[in-house]
């Protein structure tokens, strides 16, 4: 399960999933940038509302049922354009089929659930024996009338930024006012009803848990259980506490190294190393001229680049190289030589950049209270190394959001209410986006709930740790539809990503 923080021309920190994996060492030297994926946006089709098409298909070598349901784009009036909602169903593989399926809620906002079946279905395979597994593309993504924009520029040229936003809005085959979490939840409800599922077990990650909570508010009778992987309570403005969350995640990794004898012996003053390195690149950026660079391009390490590298390493659970790189860079007597050495070890690899961004990322980001991102709300987090980056992000959004069409009526309820639906939440201790503290107070709303912290895990838990502990816990929870008797004794011994103790090990990893 790999992901990278998305950084696209001034608009970053999308709680997205599954951008191409980047070598964290390369990112540290400014040699690579994460990419924003998307699809071309076709015109919406015109079959009548509620038309359901289902046919046998093969997906990732597995027998499935693929289909579309036609829904109104404007769910407030039911009038005007219709759009298809694409879905894939993997029937239960065993003889004893339960009536309530697993439904995967993809992240983003703006990621296609179906595009990432190969990444996420292994998490659900043990449950697929007795339950169908359903993937539904959110409206505006994948095969559900995708709405895509090119990356917008930064704030340096506001005229160009405004023109870029307006150009994209003009060419979209859809009205962004109706591409909200509430409308997506209503689509999913209608698809499940059309497929004759009375109740379902909701599972999702990142933005997925947010959408699950919106679904529960709007369609409580259709929810049997809810599993939230790396999410945040709906009544928390997640972006307005991310500087603090990012600092907590880094502090956790530094402390984790100190607790592990081999890591502590190799790097006995890691916290001081970090402070020294951060101050050094803050005083003046480290640079290697193109003529000396093994890549033929200028290498730069400043606070912005270093912050982006650390954030990405935390986000993707690729924390193994953090201690050795922090220590090596901090202890460098010859900065140029160290940067050249690291670049040579990585081979100068680069990831592709560019691509489109889903329009629903903007409609949801600018319209829904949980996405609030006010610069003033970050002021008490100035001690975070990520503060300046998030402040710049917030200022960018303050300019862009007034340009995005809005419909308050289409947003729907955003305040949690009490529900007896069983809820299980997982959050990684090293997650810079959705820290375990983001689920504090869950039992106030969900008395049959349990929030668990995954040791050493970022926003994308490592496969091994998930298989050993979190996966079996989720399976037991869904089978019994209760958190009461879950055995969580595996958590303290759940494997954490191993720390690399040499640069060679970090490069080969």
N, C-alpha and C positions, 0 to 999 in steps of 0.2 A: 504494500500500500504506500505509494509514493506521491508526494505532492510538493509544491513549492509556493512560497508567497508570490503573489503576482505584482509586478512592478511595471507599470505601463505609462510612461510619459506623464508623471505627476499624479496619477490616480492609482493608488496602491492599497494594500492591506485588504483586499477582497478576501472574505473567508471562503476562499475557493478550494477546490480539490483537484488533484491530478494534473497539474502542469508538469512538463517533463522534469525528471530529477536532475539536479545540478550538483556538481562536485562543490562542496562548501569551500574548499581551498581556492578554487577558481573564482568563486563569487567574492571571496575576501579580497582578491586583487583587482576586482572590477573587470574581469575577463569575460563574464557571462551575465546575462539578464534573463529572468524568467519570461516565459511567453504567455500570451493570452489567447486561448483557443476559441474557435467558433465555427459556424457553418454559414453558407450563403442563405439568404432569406428569400424563399419563394413566395409567390402570391398565395393568399389563402384560398382553399377550395370552396366549392359552393353547394355540397349536398345538404339536405335538410337537417335541422337540429335533431340530435339523438340518433342519427343513423349510426349503426354499429356494424363494423366489419371485422370478422375474426377468421383467421386461416391457420392451418398447420405450417410450421416453419422450423428451421434449424438455426440455433444461435450458439456460437462457440462450441459447435459440435453436439449440442444437446437438443432434444426434441422439445418444442415449445409451441405456444399459440401466440401469433402476432396479430395486432389489429389497431384500429383507430375508432374513436368515438367523436362525432361531430357535435360541437358545443357552440353556443353564442359567444362571440368575443366580449360583447357587452352583457354581462350577467345581470346588470341592474334592470335593464328593460327587456332583454331577450331579443332585441331588434338589431338589424344591421348585419355586419359581416359574421360568417361562421368560420371556425377554425378546427382543424383535426387535433385530437389528443392521442398520441401514439402510446401503445403499451405492449409489453411482452409478458406472458405468463409461462412459468416453468411448473408443470403439474407435479404434484407430489410423486415421489419415486417409489414409495412403499405401498403395501396393500391397505393399511389403515389410514385413510385420508381424513384429517380434521377439516371442519367446514371453514375455519378462519385462517386466511392466508397470511404470509409475511408480505409487507409492502415496504419497499425501499424508498426512502426520501433522500434524494441526492443533495449535495451541497451547492455552493455558489454565493448568492443566487445566480442562476444562469447556467448551471451545468446539466448536461443531459444524463439522466439516470441510465438509459439504455446504452449509451456510448461507453459506460464504465462497468458493464456487467461482468466482464472478465476480471476486474479488480475486486468487485464487491460480492459476487456470488459465492466465492469460497467461504466468506464469513457466514453465509446462510445455509450452506449445503447440509450441515447436520440437521437443520430444521426442515429442509426440503424433503426429507424422507416422509414426513407425515403431513406436511403443509405445502400448498402451492406457494410459489414466490412470484410476486408481481412487481414489475418495473413500469413506471409511468413517467414519460417525459413531461416536465413542467411546461405549461404554455409559454411560448417564446423561446423554447430550446429544442435541440435535436430534431425530431420529426413532428413537433407540435407547433407549427408556424414559427420557425426560428426568426428572431429579430436581432440583428447584429449591427454593431457600430465599429468603425475603425478606432484605434486608440486615439484618445483626445490629447492635445498638447498640454503643457504646463501653464502656470499662471504668468510666466514671463511676458507672454504676448496674449493679453486677454481678448483682443480683437480676433486673433486666429482661433483661440479656444472657443469663443462664442460662435464663430462662423462654422467651426467643425461640428459643434453640437447641433446647430440648426440644420446643417447639411444632412447629418445622419437622420434627424427626425423627419425631414422632408422625404427621404427615400425609404423609410420603414414601411413594410406592408402590415401595419397594425397600429393600434392606438395604445400608447404606453399607459394611459390612465387606467386600463383594465388589466394590466399585467402586474398584479399584486399578490401577496401571499394569500389573501382571502379568496381571490378568484382561482388561484391554483388549488387551494384546498377544496373548493367547490367542484372543480374539475375532477379531482381524484375521487371525491365522494360519488360523483355521477358515474365514473368509470366502474367503481366497485359495485355500485347498485346494478349497473347494466350487466356485469358479469355474475350477478346473483350471489355476492358475498355480503352477508348480513353484518358481520363484524370482521375486524382485521387487527393484526399485530403490526404496529408501526415501528420501523427501525430506520435511523438515519444518522448522518454525521455532518458536523459543521453547521451550515444553514439548515440542513435537514431537520435537526431537533427544533429549530424555530418554527419551521413549517408544520411539524408534528403538533406543536402546541397550538398553533392557529387552527389546525384541523380539529383538535380536541375541543376547542372552544366552539367551533361552528357545527361540528357533527359528533357530539359526545356519544351518541348511541351506536356509532359504528366502530368504536375503539374498544378492543379487548385488552391489549397491553400496549405500552409505549416504551421503547428503548432509545435513549438519547446518548449518542456517542460524540463527545467533544462539542457540547452545546452550551448555551447560556439561558437562564430563565428569561422568559419573554418580557418581564417587567424591568430588566436591566438594560441600560444603554451600553451595549457591548463595546463600541468604539470609544466611548468616553472614559473607559477605564483600561484601555489597552496599553498605554505607557506603563502603568503600574503592573499589569499582568505580564508584560514582557520582561520587566525587571525582576519580578518574582520568579519567572521561569529561569532566567540566567542565574539568579542567586541559588536556586535549587540545584542546578548543574554544578556550580562551584562547590557547594556543600556536599554534593554526592561524591565528587572527586576526593574531597577531604576525608570522607568516611571510608573510602575504599583504600586499603593499605598500599596497594601497588601504585595507584594513581597519586596518592598523597606523598609517597616516597619519591616519586618521579618529579612531582610539582608541588613542593611543600608550601609554597606561598602563592597559590593560584589567584586568590582574590586580589592580592597586592600586584601580581603580574597584570591582571586585567586593568586595575586602576592606572597603573603606569602606562600601559599601552594606549588606553583611551585618552589619557592626558597628552601623550606624545603626538598622536595623530591629530589631536585637537589643536595643538600649538602650530603645527604645519603639516600638510599632507606629505606622505612618503611617495616619491615618484621614481620610476625607472624610465629614462628616455627610450623612445622607439628603437634607436640605434643599438642600445644595449639589451633590449628585451628579446627573449627567445621567441616571442610571438610576433615580433616586428611591429608591435603596437605599444604605445605608452601604457605603463602599468601605474595605477594610482591607488593608494590606500589612505583614505581620510575617514572622518567619523561617520559620514553617511554610508560609505562603502562597508566599513566595519560593522555598523549597525545592521545593514541589510544582510550581510553574511551571517551574523549571529542569529538574527531573527529567523532566517531561512533554515539554519541548522536546527534550531529549536523546533520550528514548525514541522519539519519533516522527520523528526526523531533521529536525525543524523548528528547526534551530539558526541559521538566517539572521538572526533578529531578536535573538538573545541579546546580541551586542556593543552594538548601538545602545540597547537597553533598559537594559542594565547601566550603560552610560556615562551615559545621560540621567537615570536615577534617582539615580545616585551624585552627579552634578553639580548636582542640583536645589537651587536656593536657596529656592524656594517649593514645598514638597512637595505641598501641596493643589492648586496650579495644574497641576503636572505630572501628577498622578494624574487630574485632571479632563480634561486634554488628551488623555491616552492613552485614557481611557474614551470620549471623544467620537470619536476616530479609529476605534475599533473598533465604534462604534454601540451599545455596551452589549449586544452579543450574549450569549446564554446558551445553554448546552446543557442538554438534559433530564437529570434525575437520577432515581435510584430504579431500580426493576426488580428482577428476581430474579438469584440467583447459583447456579450449578450446585453441587449437593451433592457431586459428585466433587471439586470444588475443596477441600472440607474433608476428605474421606476421604483423599485423596492428601497434602494439605498436612500432615496430622496423623499420618500413619502411615508415611511412607517416609523413610529416613535422609537422602537427598539434600535433603529439604525441612527438615531440622533448623534451628531458629531459636532458639537459646539466648541470652538477654540477655548472659550472661557472655562469650560468644564474640565479642561486638562491642566489648569493652572496649578493644582495641588500635587501634580505628579512631575514637577520639574526635576526631581532628583533621579528620574529614570533616564538611562542612557538613550532610550527611544523617544524621549519627549519631543525633541525638535522635529523628528521625522513625522510623528503623528500630528504635531501642530501644523506642519506644512500640508499634510493630507487634509486636515479639517478645514484649513483656509481654502484649499482647492475646491472642496465640496461646497463650501459656503457660496462660492461663485457659480458653480455648475448647477446646483440643485434648483435655483429659481428658473432655470431654463428648461427644466424637464416638466412635461405636462403632468398634472396631478388630479386625482379625484378622491377626495376624502371619503366619499360614500363607498368607494370600491375597496377601501383599505380594510374595513371591518373592525371587529373588536381586537384590542391589543392588550387588555388587562387580564391577567390570570384570575380564574375563579376556582373554588374548591371542587375537586373531582376525586371520586373513589377509584378511578381507573388505576391499575398497578403501573408504576413507573420505575424503571431502572436507568440510572445515569452513570456514565463513565467519563472522566476527565483526566487528562495527563498532567502529572506534576510539572513537566517541562514544557507545557503548552503555552506559547506566548499570546495566543488568541482567546482561548476559553479555559481559564484557570479553574481548578476545583472550587475556588471560592465563588465562582459564578453560579454554582448550584446551591449555595448556602440558603437555607430557608425553604427548600423545596417541599418539605413535609407540611409547611403551613398551607400549601395549596393541594398537595397530594399526600394524604396521610398514609397511603399504602405505597410509599416510595423509598428508594435507597440510592444515595449518591456515593460513588466510589472513586477514589483517586488511583490512577495507574502509575506505579513507580517508574521514573525514568522515561516516560512517554511524552511525546510532543503532540501536535495536532493530528498527526497521522501515526497511530500506534504501530509498532513493529509487528510483523506477522507472528514471530515466535512468541512474543509476550501475549499476544491475543489468543493464540491457540492453547497456551498453557493455562491461562486463568480466565481472562475476560470472556472468551468464547464459550467455554463450558458454563460459566455463570449466566450468560445471556440465554443459553439453551435451557438451563434448568428453570430460569425465571419465566420464560415464555411457556414452557410445558405446564408449569403449575399455576401460572397467572398470579403470582404473589411473590413478595420479597421476604416473607416471614421466615422461611426456613432455608434461605440461601447460605451456603457454607463459603464464607469469604476468606478462609484461612490461607488460601493460595496467594493472596495479594502481597503480603510481606516478602515472600520468596519469589515473586514473579520476576523473570529475568529482565534486567535493564540493558540498554545498548552498551556493549563493552567499550571502555576507553582505549584509544590508541596511545601508546607510550612513546612512539618514535614517528618522525615525519614519513619514513618509508612505509610504516604500517598505515598511517593516515592516507597516504597517496594510493596505496594498493586497495584500501577499503572503499 
